[in-house]
Amino acid sequence: MRVWCATLAVAVLAVAVAADPDTGRHLTAAQRIYRILQRVNENDRSEFIRYHLHKGYELAQKEQSSRYPGFNYEISNKDSLLIYEYFSTYNDVTDDEVAKVARTVICWKDKCIDFADPGIHP
């Protein structure tokens, strides 16, 4: 896990700065994201971000799995459904306050992201 996180951090650092095709000056990742989001209708931004967070996560996982092959253990679709139904039943969020907060939180096995958090902290 630490190797992957360090590798990801280097990859993020490497792509965090890119040249602006109009001016030739370098843009930070935040500036690039700001430009992308400016092209999306304000009412659609939340779902746009949610979609691309999931898509980016899947792409990162594909890269990771190609570098670090995992186990090769297949189960039937029926067993996959059983696992899903079990965890959905016994690990469901039932607290209304938690559910309200969780609308903007996406979690994967290695981290959770609150995409409504602007990331600016004192």
GIJO-V251025 format. One record per residue. N is the residue number from 1. SS is DSSP state (H for helix, E for strand, - for the rest). NEAR is the number of other ideal C-beta (glycine too) atoms within 12 Angstrom. Layout:
N & SS & NEAR
N & SS & NEAR
//
This chain:
1 & - & 12
2 & H & 9
3 & H & 12
4 & H & 21
5 & H & 15
6 & H & 12
7 & H & 18
8 & H & 25
9 & H & 14
10 & H & 13
11 & H & 19
12 & H & 16
13 & H & 13
14 & H & 12
15 & H & 18
16 & - & 17
17 & - & 16
18 & E & 19
19 & E & 13
20 & - & 14
21 & - & 11
22 & - & 8
23 & - & 9
24 & - & 9
25 & - & 12
26 & E & 15
27 & E & 21
28 & - & 18
29 & H & 19
30 & H & 16
31 & H & 19
32 & H & 20
33 & H & 25
34 & H & 15
35 & H & 17
36 & H & 17
37 & H & 19
38 & H & 13
39 & - & 13
40 & - & 19
41 & - & 11
42 & H & 12
43 & H & 8
44 & H & 14
45 & H & 21
46 & H & 20
47 & H & 17
48 & H & 21
49 & H & 25
50 & H & 22
51 & H & 17
52 & H & 23
53 & H & 26
54 & H & 19
55 & H & 15
56 & H & 23
57 & H & 24
58 & H & 16
59 & H & 16
60 & H & 25
61 & H & 20
62 & H & 15
63 & H & 16
64 & H & 23
65 & H & 15
66 & H & 11
67 & H & 15
68 & - & 15
69 & - & 9
70 & - & 13
71 & - & 8
72 & - & 7
73 & - & 8
74 & - & 8
75 & - & 13
76 & - & 10
77 & H & 10
78 & H & 10
79 & H & 13
80 & H & 14
81 & H & 13
82 & H & 14
83 & H & 16
84 & H & 16
85 & H & 14
86 & H & 13
87 & H & 13
88 & H & 13
89 & H & 11
90 & H & 11
91 & - & 12
92 & - & 14
93 & - & 17
94 & - & 12
95 & - & 10
96 & H & 10
97 & H & 10
98 & H & 12
99 & H & 13
100 & H & 12
101 & H & 15
102 & H & 20
103 & - & 17
104 & - & 21
105 & E & 20
106 & E & 25
107 & E & 17
108 & - & 16
109 & - & 12
110 & - & 15
111 & - & 16
112 & E & 16
113 & E & 21
114 & E & 20
115 & - & 27
116 & - & 18
117 & - & 14
118 & - & 12
119 & - & 11
120 & - & 6
121 & - & 6
122 & - & 2
//
